[in-house]
Amino acid sequence: MTTQPLRQVRVGVGAFVLDSSQESSSKKPRFLIGKRVGSHGAGTYALPGGHLEFGETPETCAIREVLEETGLKVSKPRFLTATNDYMPAEDKHYVTLFIVCVREDEGNEPQVLEPEKCEGWEWVTWKEIVTWAAREEGDGNGKAVEQKLFLPLLNLVRQRPGVTPTSTL
């Protein structure tokens, strides 16, 4: 008799790295996203982030993951919200905690330090993310969606309307 592996809900952390401290009062905040490769959600755009480690705070996780993935130092981490992210095709289920933080040195640009996980980084606005999410929902024109969002980011738009990555700073 074979036993099924125990399936568990995991905790992920996504970090909104604001382009500058000026973004906290901007109506069009710019933040960092990257195209995922080599893991679940490959080909989709996501925030820097990863798994919450045992005993770690979400804020510390965000700081660690951003540094590991981009080489950027961030400050002022604050909890924004959370989403429930069930991915039946990958047999995964996450609760994703979103943290907003600010790039410490605006002269430093993100680097691809984990090329097996991320194809590249770019700065985008919240309005762009909301537009991409609306296209994924289907606007009826039959056009292919060029920028697909990783499910936690897509669910943030779906599950938390009105939330923006500047609302807690």
Disulfide bonds with the S-S distance in Angstrom:
none
